[in-house]
Amino acid sequence: MADADKSLALLDVDKFARYSSSTFRADKFYKTIGYGLGAMGHLMAHATQQETETSKGFKAIASNISMARYVIRFTGGLESYAAWKNGSWCYGDDSDHVKRIVSLQALSMLVYYPLEHISYVGFVAPKLLNVDAMQISRLSCRAWGVYILLDVYANALRIRALTAKEKQIKEQKDLSGEEVIAAFTVYGLDWN
């Protein structure tokens, strides 16, 4: 593979398009850009001991991306509902217990997204809704926190299951020839 082909492989537009086609994953991308630019703005101001037009610009873009993420999340509730209804956030080998946990994750996001929408309106047009946007935002963060805790738990269970499968496969590889034939016989498989 030529060097030019290798660099193009790093920019796999099709993979990125598939990845960013869901609200949830696209939001991760926007968050990374926003936090990155905000951090660069703060670091530049700290390094030069003063705010420069560039550092202010980076922070302003980061702030706008942050607000844009609220708007982009308007479809997140629909995606969460679909995931709760059809289990699309589950993996094919998830246990029933993990599937229930993932279902609870989707439900937590069904709480999170509407709260985010209300807080957004409260921040942008405070007189439109008579709400404490910060309080609503804190509530949405709690729903997000529930999602994160459930995600950590579900992934810990997935890792445990994969570790057990890996151990089982390793044990099967360590079987002697006679043990393999016996195992085939137990499962009614033809060795020949």
Residue pairs with C-beta under 8 A, 6 or more apart in sequence:
1 9
19 25
19 29
20 26
20 29
22 79
23 72
23 73
23 75
23 76
23 79
24 76
24 79
26 72
27 69
27 72
27 73
27 76
30 65
30 68
30 69
30 72
31 69
33 65
34 61
34 62
34 65
34 66
34 69
35 62
37 58
37 59
37 61
37 62
37 65
38 58
38 59
38 62
38 63
40 55
40 58
41 54
41 55
41 56
41 57
41 58
41 59
41 62
42 55
42 59
44 52
44 54
44 55
44 58
45 51
45 52
45 55
48 55
67 120
67 123
67 124
70 116
70 117
70 119
70 120
70 123
71 120
73 113
73 116
73 117
74 113
74 117
76 109
76 112
76 113
76 116
77 109
77 110
77 113
77 114
77 117
80 106
80 107
80 109
80 110
80 112
80 113
81 106
81 110
82 88
83 89
83 102
83 106
83 109
84 103
84 106
84 107
84 110
87 99
87 102
87 103
89 102
89 105
89 106
90 98
90 99
90 102
91 158
93 161
94 102
94 158
95 157
95 161
97 157
98 154
98 157
98 158
98 161
101 150
101 153
101 154
101 157
102 150
102 154
104 146
104 150
105 147
105 150
105 151
105 154
108 143
108 144
108 146
108 147
108 150
109 143
109 147
111 140
111 143
111 146
112 140
112 143
112 144
112 147
115 136
115 137
115 139
115 140
115 143
116 137
116 140
118 129
118 131
118 133
118 136
119 131
119 133
119 134
119 136
119 137
119 140
120 133
121 128
121 129
121 131
121 133
122 129
122 131
122 132
122 133
122 136
123 133
123 137
126 133
172 183
175 183
181 191
184 190
184 191
185 191
